[in-house]
Each structure stands twice: as C-alpha cells, then as structure tokens.
Amino acid sequence: MQPIQIVEKCTILEKQYNKLLIRFNKATAFLENSSTTEKEVEQWLCEYREILMQMKQLCNNIEKVSGFRPTINEFLGGF
C-alpha cells in the first residue's frame, strides 16, 4: 500500500472506531447507572460485549494497516 493509502485507510478505521467508542461510552454509562435494573443489565450485556469486541477488532485492523499499536489512551479516548 502507498503511504497515502495507508493514511486514508487508517483515517477511515479511526473514524469507525470513534463512532463505536461513543456507543461504548453511552452503554457503559447506562450499565453503571444506579437506576438501571439488573434485568436491563442482563438484557444489554451481550450487546455491550459485542461493542467491545468490535473496538478490539478495529484496533487490530488499525495496527495491521499502520504498523503501530493503538495506545491505551487511544483505546479509551479515541483518535
């Protein structure tokens, strides 16, 4: 891949990751909210795990394309 293609691909992956991170943060806030019932937590926990797995996969893809592993700050705070 040409350097410009790598940058473009990383930018696309990073934007996808950032959108998913917003969902993850909203889901975390919902699940940690004291007014969320145990039943609601059970209902949404699988979806929460799926979001986390997608985030991990996107980070792996970013690493494959760029050659650099995302930092913990990028994983938690986005790109």
BARO-146375 format. One record per residue: residue number from 0; x negated, y negated, z of N, C-alpha, C in turn. Coordinates in Angstrom, 2 decimals. Layout:
    i      n_u      n_v      n_w     ca_u     ca_v     ca_w      c_u      c_v      c_w
  NUM        X        Y        Z        X        Y        Z        X        Y        Z
...
//
This chain:
    i      n_u      n_v      n_w     ca_u     ca_v     ca_w      c_u      c_v      c_w
    0    -0.84     1.18     0.00     0.00     0.00     0.00    -0.89    -1.25     0.00
    1    -0.48    -2.25    -0.72    -1.18    -3.53    -0.76    -0.92    -4.29     0.55
    2    -1.86    -5.15     0.96    -1.68    -5.89     2.21    -0.35    -6.65     2.29
    3     0.07    -7.26     1.20     1.34    -8.00     1.22     2.51    -7.03     1.44
    4     2.44    -5.87     0.82     3.49    -4.86     1.01     3.54    -4.39     2.46
    5     2.38    -4.24     3.07     2.32    -3.81     4.47     2.98    -4.86     5.35
    6     2.66    -6.12     5.14     3.24    -7.20     5.93     4.75    -7.24     5.75
    7     5.21    -7.13     4.49     6.65    -7.15     4.22     7.35    -5.98     4.89
    8     6.77    -4.79     4.79     7.36    -3.60     5.41     7.41    -3.75     6.93
    9     6.31    -4.25     7.51     6.28    -4.46     8.96     7.32    -5.49     9.39
   10     7.46    -6.54     8.60     8.45    -7.58     8.92     9.85    -7.00     8.94
   11    10.16    -6.17     7.97    11.48    -5.52     7.91    11.69    -4.63     9.12
   12    10.69    -3.81     9.43    10.79    -2.91    10.58    10.91    -3.70    11.88
   13    10.15    -4.78    12.00    10.20    -5.58    13.22    11.56    -6.26    13.39
   14    12.15    -6.72    12.31    13.49    -7.32    12.38    14.51    -6.28    12.80
   15    14.41    -5.07    12.25    15.31    -3.98    12.64    15.14    -3.68    14.12
   16    13.89    -3.65    14.56    13.61    -3.37    15.96    14.21    -4.44    16.86
   17    14.02    -5.71    16.50    14.53    -6.81    17.31    16.05    -6.75    17.44
   18    16.74    -6.40    16.36    18.19    -6.27    16.42    18.59    -5.14    17.37
   19    17.86    -4.03    17.29    18.13    -2.90    18.16    17.81    -3.24    19.62
   20    16.76    -4.02    19.83    16.39    -4.42    21.18    17.49    -5.26    21.83
   21    18.16    -6.08    21.06    19.29    -6.86    21.58    20.38    -5.92    22.07
   22    20.70    -4.90    21.26    21.70    -3.90    21.68    21.25    -3.19    22.95
   23    19.97    -2.81    22.99    19.43    -2.11    24.15    19.56    -2.97    25.41
   24    19.21    -4.25    25.31    19.28    -5.13    26.47    20.72    -5.32    26.94
   25    21.66    -5.44    26.00    23.07    -5.56    26.36    23.56    -4.28    27.02
   26    23.14    -3.14    26.47    23.54    -1.86    27.05    22.97    -1.68    28.44
   27    21.72    -2.08    28.63    21.09    -2.00    29.94    21.85    -2.85    30.95
   28    22.17    -4.07    30.56    22.92    -4.96    31.46    24.28    -4.35    31.81
   29    24.94    -3.76    30.84    26.24    -3.13    31.09    26.10    -1.97    32.06
   30    25.14    -1.09    31.79    24.98     0.11    32.62    24.52    -0.24    34.04
   31    23.77    -1.32    34.19    23.27    -1.70    35.51    24.23    -2.62    36.27
   32    25.28    -3.06    35.61    26.25    -3.96    36.23    26.98    -3.22    37.35
   33    27.11    -3.86    38.49    27.75    -3.22    39.65    29.23    -2.93    39.42
   34    29.84    -3.62    38.47    31.26    -3.37    38.20    31.47    -2.24    37.19
   35    30.40    -1.73    36.60    30.51    -0.60    35.67    30.73     0.67    36.47
   36    31.78     1.40    36.10    32.10     2.62    36.84    31.20     3.77    36.42
   37    31.17     4.79    37.26    30.39     5.99    36.95    30.90     6.64    35.66
   38    32.20     6.62    35.47    32.79     7.19    34.26    32.32     6.43    33.02
   39    32.25     5.11    33.11    31.77     4.31    31.98    30.30     4.59    31.69
   40    29.52     4.73    32.74    28.10     5.06    32.57    27.96     6.39    31.85
   41    28.69     7.39    32.30    28.64     8.71    31.66    29.08     8.63    30.20
   42    30.08     7.81    29.94    30.61     7.67    28.59    29.58     7.07    27.63
   43    28.77     6.11    28.10    27.86     5.38    27.23    26.40     5.80    27.34
   44    26.08     6.72    28.23    24.69     7.10    28.43    24.06     7.74    27.20
   45    24.79     8.55    26.49    24.26     9.19    25.27    23.93     8.14    24.21
   46    24.81     7.17    24.05    24.57     6.08    23.09    23.34     5.28    23.50
   47    23.19     5.05    24.78    22.04     4.32    25.32    20.74     5.06    24.99
   48    20.76     6.35    25.21    19.58     7.17    24.90    19.27     7.15    23.41
   49    20.30     7.17    22.59    20.12     7.12    21.14    19.47     5.80    20.72
   50    19.90     4.71    21.30    19.29     3.41    21.00    17.81     3.44    21.37
   51    17.49     3.99    22.53    16.10     4.08    22.97    15.27     4.93    22.02
   52    15.82     6.03    21.54    15.11     6.90    20.59    14.88     6.17    19.26
   53    15.86     5.40    18.84    15.70     4.63    17.59    14.61     3.57    17.76
   54    14.55     2.97    18.93    13.50     1.98    19.20    12.13     2.65    19.13
   55    12.02     3.81    19.73    10.75     4.55    19.71    10.36     4.90    18.27
   56    11.32     5.34    17.48    11.04     5.71    16.09    10.59     4.50    15.28
   57    11.25     3.37    15.48    10.84     2.16    14.77     9.43     1.75    15.17
   58     9.09     1.86    16.44     7.72     1.55    16.88     6.72     2.49    16.23
   59     7.07     3.76    16.14     6.20     4.72    15.47     6.02     4.36    14.00
   60     7.10     3.94    13.34     7.03     3.55    11.94     6.18     2.30    11.76
   61     6.32     1.35    12.66     5.51     0.13    12.61     4.03     0.50    12.74
   62     3.73     1.40    13.65     2.34     1.84    13.83     1.81     2.53    12.57
   63     2.62     3.38    11.96     2.18     4.08    10.74     1.89     3.10     9.62
   64     2.73     2.10     9.47     2.57     1.15     8.38     1.43     0.18     8.64
   65     1.36    -0.35     9.87     0.38    -1.41    10.16    -0.97    -0.87    10.62
   66    -0.95     0.32    11.21    -2.17     0.85    11.79    -2.38     0.40    13.23
   67    -1.44    -0.38    13.75    -1.54    -0.89    15.12    -0.35    -0.43    15.94
   68    -0.63     0.07    17.12     0.43     0.49    18.03     1.05    -0.75    18.69
   69     2.38    -0.85    18.67     3.02    -1.99    19.37     2.65    -1.97    20.85
   70     2.47    -3.15    21.40     2.14    -3.27    22.82     3.38    -3.08    23.66
   71     3.20    -2.90    24.95     4.35    -2.76    25.85     5.17    -4.05    25.85
   72     4.51    -5.19    25.71     5.24    -6.46    25.64     6.12    -6.52    24.38
   73     5.61    -6.02    23.27     6.41    -5.99    22.04     7.56    -5.00    22.19
   74     7.28    -3.86    22.82     8.34    -2.86    23.01     9.47    -3.42    23.87
   75     9.13    -4.13    24.91    10.13    -4.67    25.83    10.71    -6.01    25.41
   76     9.91    -6.81    24.69    10.32    -8.17    24.36    10.54    -8.46    22.90
   77    10.17    -7.52    22.04    10.38    -7.71    20.62     9.18    -8.32    19.93
   78     9.35    -8.51    18.64     8.27    -9.01    17.79     8.53   -10.45    17.38
//
